[in-house]
Every structure is written in structure tokens, then in C-alpha cells.
Amino acid sequence: MELKSLPTKEIAFQLGFYSQNYFSRAFKNRYSFSPAHYREHNNYS
């Protein structure tokens, strides 16, 4: 998620996810917060 210039959808596809929603759910299950929350609190927007 430190690829701040890329949209979350593009990061998801590069990681092999075919759905941004599935990536977001998997990320939240693993880290207990959403990709958007991570970016917001780490200045990656």
C-alpha cells in the first residue's frame, strides 16, 4: 500500500485480485482496517 501514486484498484490488480472489493475485504481481514483508512492515516491519498 505504499504505492501512493496508484489507485487502490490498480494495486489490487497488480497483487492478483480481480476485484477491488475482494482486495479491500482481504486487507481489512488481515490488518483490521481498510486500505482507504491505511492511506488516510499514512498520508497516502
PDB file of N, CA, C and O in Angstrom, chain B, residues numbered from 101:
ATOM      1  N   MET B 101       0.819  -1.204   0.000  1.00  0.00           N
ATOM      2  CA  MET B 101       0.000   0.000   0.000  1.00  0.00           C
ATOM      3  C   MET B 101       0.856   1.259   0.000  1.00  0.00           C
ATOM      4  O   MET B 101       0.322   2.365   0.080  1.00  0.00           O
ATOM      5  N   GLU B 102       2.125   1.117  -0.085  1.00  0.00           N
ATOM      6  CA  GLU B 102       2.967   2.300  -0.105  1.00  0.00           C
ATOM      7  C   GLU B 102       3.184   2.827  -1.515  1.00  0.00           C
ATOM      8  O   GLU B 102       4.049   3.676  -1.732  1.00  0.00           O
ATOM      9  N   LEU B 103       2.421   2.341  -2.460  1.00  0.00           N
ATOM     10  CA  LEU B 103       2.486   2.850  -3.823  1.00  0.00           C
ATOM     11  C   LEU B 103       1.472   3.972  -3.945  1.00  0.00           C
ATOM     12  O   LEU B 103       0.430   3.824  -4.583  1.00  0.00           O
ATOM     13  N   LYS B 104       1.793   5.088  -3.325  1.00  0.00           N
ATOM     14  CA  LYS B 104       0.813   6.154  -3.145  1.00  0.00           C
ATOM     15  C   LYS B 104       0.320   6.779  -4.430  1.00  0.00           C
ATOM     16  O   LYS B 104      -0.738   7.408  -4.428  1.00  0.00           O
ATOM     17  N   SER B 105       1.045   6.632  -5.528  1.00  0.00           N
ATOM     18  CA  SER B 105       0.595   7.243  -6.773  1.00  0.00           C
ATOM     19  C   SER B 105      -0.425   6.376  -7.501  1.00  0.00           C
ATOM     20  O   SER B 105      -1.054   6.835  -8.455  1.00  0.00           O
ATOM     21  N   LEU B 106      -0.598   5.134  -7.068  1.00  0.00           N
ATOM     22  CA  LEU B 106      -1.536   4.229  -7.722  1.00  0.00           C
ATOM     23  C   LEU B 106      -2.860   4.173  -6.974  1.00  0.00           C
ATOM     24  O   LEU B 106      -2.887   4.196  -5.744  1.00  0.00           O
ATOM     25  N   PRO B 107      -3.956   4.100  -7.719  1.00  0.00           N
ATOM     26  CA  PRO B 107      -5.245   3.911  -7.056  1.00  0.00           C
ATOM     27  C   PRO B 107      -5.328   2.499  -6.456  1.00  0.00           C
ATOM     28  O   PRO B 107      -4.651   1.580  -6.915  1.00  0.00           O
ATOM     29  N   THR B 108      -6.144   2.349  -5.452  1.00  0.00           N
ATOM     30  CA  THR B 108      -6.301   1.058  -4.789  1.00  0.00           C
ATOM     31  C   THR B 108      -6.676  -0.028  -5.784  1.00  0.00           C
ATOM     32  O   THR B 108      -6.200  -1.158  -5.674  1.00  0.00           O
ATOM     33  N   LYS B 109      -7.513   0.295  -6.745  1.00  0.00           N
ATOM     34  CA  LYS B 109      -7.930  -0.690  -7.747  1.00  0.00           C
ATOM     35  C   LYS B 109      -6.727  -1.238  -8.508  1.00  0.00           C
ATOM     36  O   LYS B 109      -6.645  -2.443  -8.744  1.00  0.00           O
ATOM     37  N   GLU B 110      -5.806  -0.382  -8.888  1.00  0.00           N
ATOM     38  CA  GLU B 110      -4.614  -0.810  -9.620  1.00  0.00           C
ATOM     39  C   GLU B 110      -3.708  -1.662  -8.739  1.00  0.00           C
ATOM     40  O   GLU B 110      -3.150  -2.656  -9.204  1.00  0.00           O
ATOM     41  N   ILE B 111      -3.558  -1.289  -7.491  1.00  0.00           N
ATOM     42  CA  ILE B 111      -2.753  -2.089  -6.560  1.00  0.00           C
ATOM     43  C   ILE B 111      -3.366  -3.479  -6.416  1.00  0.00           C
ATOM     44  O   ILE B 111      -2.652  -4.482  -6.433  1.00  0.00           O
ATOM     45  N   ALA B 112      -4.686  -3.536  -6.274  1.00  0.00           N
ATOM     46  CA  ALA B 112      -5.377  -4.824  -6.159  1.00  0.00           C
ATOM     47  C   ALA B 112      -5.089  -5.696  -7.370  1.00  0.00           C
ATOM     48  O   ALA B 112      -4.757  -6.872  -7.215  1.00  0.00           O
ATOM     49  N   PHE B 113      -5.208  -5.147  -8.566  1.00  0.00           N
ATOM     50  CA  PHE B 113      -4.961  -5.924  -9.781  1.00  0.00           C
ATOM     51  C   PHE B 113      -3.509  -6.376  -9.861  1.00  0.00           C
ATOM     52  O   PHE B 113      -3.242  -7.503 -10.279  1.00  0.00           O
ATOM     53  N   GLN B 114      -2.574  -5.530  -9.474  1.00  0.00           N
ATOM     54  CA  GLN B 114      -1.156  -5.900  -9.513  1.00  0.00           C
ATOM     55  C   GLN B 114      -0.832  -7.015  -8.514  1.00  0.00           C
ATOM     56  O   GLN B 114       0.113  -7.779  -8.711  1.00  0.00           O
ATOM     57  N   LEU B 115      -1.607  -7.098  -7.465  1.00  0.00           N
ATOM     58  CA  LEU B 115      -1.408  -8.152  -6.468  1.00  0.00           C
ATOM     59  C   LEU B 115      -2.169  -9.429  -6.805  1.00  0.00           C
ATOM     60  O   LEU B 115      -2.115 -10.403  -6.054  1.00  0.00           O
ATOM     61  N   GLY B 116      -2.877  -9.425  -7.931  1.00  0.00           N
ATOM     62  CA  GLY B 116      -3.575 -10.626  -8.371  1.00  0.00           C
ATOM     63  C   GLY B 116      -5.038 -10.703  -7.997  1.00  0.00           C
ATOM     64  O   GLY B 116      -5.674 -11.734  -8.215  1.00  0.00           O
ATOM     65  N   PHE B 117      -5.586  -9.642  -7.441  1.00  0.00           N
ATOM     66  CA  PHE B 117      -7.009  -9.604  -7.121  1.00  0.00           C
ATOM     67  C   PHE B 117      -7.762  -9.106  -8.346  1.00  0.00           C
ATOM     68  O   PHE B 117      -7.343  -8.146  -8.993  1.00  0.00           O
ATOM     69  N   TYR B 118      -8.869  -9.759  -8.661  1.00  0.00           N
ATOM     70  CA  TYR B 118      -9.662  -9.347  -9.815  1.00  0.00           C
ATOM     71  C   TYR B 118     -10.793  -8.407  -9.422  1.00  0.00           C
ATOM     72  O   TYR B 118     -11.538  -7.924 -10.274  1.00  0.00           O
ATOM     73  N   SER B 119     -10.911  -8.158  -8.145  1.00  0.00           N
ATOM     74  CA  SER B 119     -11.963  -7.282  -7.636  1.00  0.00           C
ATOM     75  C   SER B 119     -11.383  -6.380  -6.556  1.00  0.00           C
ATOM     76  O   SER B 119     -10.731  -6.847  -5.622  1.00  0.00           O
ATOM     77  N   GLN B 120     -11.626  -5.101  -6.696  1.00  0.00           N
ATOM     78  CA  GLN B 120     -11.172  -4.160  -5.667  1.00  0.00           C
ATOM     79  C   GLN B 120     -11.888  -4.443  -4.350  1.00  0.00           C
ATOM     80  O   GLN B 120     -11.294  -4.335  -3.277  1.00  0.00           O
ATOM     81  N   ASN B 121     -13.165  -4.806  -4.439  1.00  0.00           N
ATOM     82  CA  ASN B 121     -13.922  -5.103  -3.219  1.00  0.00           C
ATOM     83  C   ASN B 121     -13.336  -6.295  -2.474  1.00  0.00           C
ATOM     84  O   ASN B 121     -13.217  -6.271  -1.249  1.00  0.00           O
ATOM     85  N   TYR B 122     -12.968  -7.339  -3.217  1.00  0.00           N
ATOM     86  CA  TYR B 122     -12.382  -8.521  -2.577  1.00  0.00           C
ATOM     87  C   TYR B 122     -11.041  -8.168  -1.938  1.00  0.00           C
ATOM     88  O   TYR B 122     -10.749  -8.601  -0.823  1.00  0.00           O
ATOM     89  N   PHE B 123     -10.234  -7.390  -2.637  1.00  0.00           N
ATOM     90  CA  PHE B 123      -8.955  -6.941  -2.083  1.00  0.00           C
ATOM     91  C   PHE B 123      -9.184  -6.156  -0.794  1.00  0.00           C
ATOM     92  O   PHE B 123      -8.505  -6.386   0.207  1.00  0.00           O
ATOM     93  N   SER B 124     -10.134  -5.237  -0.819  1.00  0.00           N
ATOM     94  CA  SER B 124     -10.404  -4.410   0.363  1.00  0.00           C
ATOM     95  C   SER B 124     -10.845  -5.263   1.547  1.00  0.00           C
ATOM     96  O   SER B 124     -10.429  -5.018   2.679  1.00  0.00           O
ATOM     97  N   ARG B 125     -11.687  -6.263   1.289  1.00  0.00           N
ATOM     98  CA  ARG B 125     -12.131  -7.150   2.370  1.00  0.00           C
ATOM     99  C   ARG B 125     -10.974  -7.983   2.914  1.00  0.00           C
ATOM    100  O   ARG B 125     -10.833  -8.145   4.126  1.00  0.00           O
ATOM    101  N   ALA B 126     -10.144  -8.510   2.008  1.00  0.00           N
ATOM    102  CA  ALA B 126      -8.992  -9.309   2.436  1.00  0.00           C
ATOM    103  C   ALA B 126      -8.018  -8.455   3.246  1.00  0.00           C
ATOM    104  O   ALA B 126      -7.489  -8.906   4.262  1.00  0.00           O
ATOM    105  N   PHE B 127      -7.785  -7.229   2.798  1.00  0.00           N
ATOM    106  CA  PHE B 127      -6.894  -6.308   3.504  1.00  0.00           C
ATOM    107  C   PHE B 127      -7.445  -6.027   4.900  1.00  0.00           C
ATOM    108  O   PHE B 127      -6.710  -6.059   5.887  1.00  0.00           O
ATOM    109  N   LYS B 128      -8.743  -5.752   4.967  1.00  0.00           N
ATOM    110  CA  LYS B 128      -9.359  -5.435   6.262  1.00  0.00           C
ATOM    111  C   LYS B 128      -9.332  -6.642   7.198  1.00  0.00           C
ATOM    112  O   LYS B 128      -9.104  -6.493   8.398  1.00  0.00           O
ATOM    113  N   ASN B 129      -9.564  -7.827   6.656  1.00  0.00           N
ATOM    114  CA  ASN B 129      -9.497  -9.038   7.486  1.00  0.00           C
ATOM    115  C   ASN B 129      -8.091  -9.251   8.036  1.00  0.00           C
ATOM    116  O   ASN B 129      -7.932  -9.699   9.171  1.00  0.00           O
ATOM    117  N   ARG B 130      -7.092  -8.942   7.256  1.00  0.00           N
ATOM    118  CA  ARG B 130      -5.691  -9.160   7.664  1.00  0.00           C
ATOM    119  C   ARG B 130      -5.193  -8.090   8.630  1.00  0.00           C
ATOM    120  O   ARG B 130      -4.521  -8.399   9.614  1.00  0.00           O
ATOM    121  N   TYR B 131      -5.525  -6.820   8.345  1.00  0.00           N
ATOM    122  CA  TYR B 131      -4.951  -5.712   9.109  1.00  0.00           C
ATOM    123  C   TYR B 131      -5.935  -4.990  10.032  1.00  0.00           C
ATOM    124  O   TYR B 131      -5.540  -4.089  10.772  1.00  0.00           O
ATOM    125  N   SER B 132      -7.192  -5.371   9.994  1.00  0.00           N
ATOM    126  CA  SER B 132      -8.251  -4.803  10.846  1.00  0.00           C
ATOM    127  C   SER B 132      -8.627  -3.369  10.500  1.00  0.00           C
ATOM    128  O   SER B 132      -9.298  -2.701  11.288  1.00  0.00           O
ATOM    129  N   PHE B 133      -8.208  -2.888   9.341  1.00  0.00           N
ATOM    130  CA  PHE B 133      -8.676  -1.603   8.828  1.00  0.00           C
ATOM    131  C   PHE B 133      -8.597  -1.637   7.311  1.00  0.00           C
ATOM    132  O   PHE B 133      -7.868  -2.442   6.731  1.00  0.00           O
ATOM    133  N   SER B 134      -9.350  -0.762   6.682  1.00  0.00           N
ATOM    134  CA  SER B 134      -9.452  -0.771   5.224  1.00  0.00           C
ATOM    135  C   SER B 134      -8.233  -0.135   4.561  1.00  0.00           C
ATOM    136  O   SER B 134      -7.487   0.600   5.208  1.00  0.00           O
ATOM    137  N   PRO B 135      -8.030  -0.414   3.275  1.00  0.00           N
ATOM    138  CA  PRO B 135      -6.955   0.252   2.542  1.00  0.00           C
ATOM    139  C   PRO B 135      -7.112   1.777   2.565  1.00  0.00           C
ATOM    140  O   PRO B 135      -6.124   2.504   2.669  1.00  0.00           O
ATOM    141  N   ALA B 136      -8.340   2.250   2.469  1.00  0.00           N
ATOM    142  CA  ALA B 136      -8.586   3.699   2.499  1.00  0.00           C
ATOM    143  C   ALA B 136      -8.165   4.285   3.848  1.00  0.00           C
ATOM    144  O   ALA B 136      -7.551   5.351   3.900  1.00  0.00           O
ATOM    145  N   HIS B 137      -8.490   3.598   4.922  1.00  0.00           N
ATOM    146  CA  HIS B 137      -8.096   4.050   6.259  1.00  0.00           C
ATOM    147  C   HIS B 137      -6.573   4.068   6.381  1.00  0.00           C
ATOM    148  O   HIS B 137      -6.002   5.006   6.937  1.00  0.00           O
ATOM    149  N   TYR B 138      -5.930   3.047   5.870  1.00  0.00           N
ATOM    150  CA  TYR B 138      -4.461   2.986   5.901  1.00  0.00           C
ATOM    151  C   TYR B 138      -3.854   4.182   5.179  1.00  0.00           C
ATOM    152  O   TYR B 138      -2.963   4.851   5.703  1.00  0.00           O
ATOM    153  N   ARG B 139      -4.341   4.441   3.977  1.00  0.00           N
ATOM    154  CA  ARG B 139      -3.818   5.574   3.203  1.00  0.00           C
ATOM    155  C   ARG B 139      -4.071   6.896   3.914  1.00  0.00           C
ATOM    156  O   ARG B 139      -3.200   7.763   3.970  1.00  0.00           O
ATOM    157  N   GLU B 140      -5.268   7.035   4.451  1.00  0.00           N
ATOM    158  CA  GLU B 140      -5.654   8.275   5.130  1.00  0.00           C
ATOM    159  C   GLU B 140      -4.738   8.572   6.317  1.00  0.00           C
ATOM    160  O   GLU B 140      -4.340   9.716   6.536  1.00  0.00           O
ATOM    161  N   HIS B 141      -4.414   7.540   7.068  1.00  0.00           N
ATOM    162  CA  HIS B 141      -3.612   7.731   8.274  1.00  0.00           C
ATOM    163  C   HIS B 141      -2.110   7.640   8.030  1.00  0.00           C
ATOM    164  O   HIS B 141      -1.315   7.826   8.952  1.00  0.00           O
ATOM    165  N   ASN B 142      -1.728   7.359   6.808  1.00  0.00           N
ATOM    166  CA  ASN B 142      -0.311   7.305   6.460  1.00  0.00           C
ATOM    167  C   ASN B 142       0.016   8.286   5.341  1.00  0.00           C
ATOM    168  O   ASN B 142       1.063   8.183   4.703  1.00  0.00           O
ATOM    169  N   ASN B 143      -0.878   9.229   5.109  1.00  0.00           N
ATOM    170  CA  ASN B 143      -0.695  10.278   4.098  1.00  0.00           C
ATOM    171  C   ASN B 143      -0.449   9.729   2.699  1.00  0.00           C
ATOM    172  O   ASN B 143       0.382  10.253   1.958  1.00  0.00           O
ATOM    173  N   TYR B 144      -1.177   8.666   2.338  1.00  0.00           N
ATOM    174  CA  TYR B 144      -1.055   8.084   1.004  1.00  0.00           C
ATOM    175  C   TYR B 144      -2.346   8.284   0.222  1.00  0.00           C
ATOM    176  O   TYR B 144      -2.889   7.314  -0.309  1.00  0.00           O
ATOM    177  N   SER B 145      -2.846   9.485   0.135  1.00  0.00           N
ATOM    178  CA  SER B 145      -4.084   9.713  -0.591  1.00  0.00           C
ATOM    179  C   SER B 145      -3.833  10.378  -1.911  1.00  0.00           C
ATOM    180  O   SER B 145      -4.775  10.645  -2.657  1.00  0.00           O
TER     181      SER B 145
END
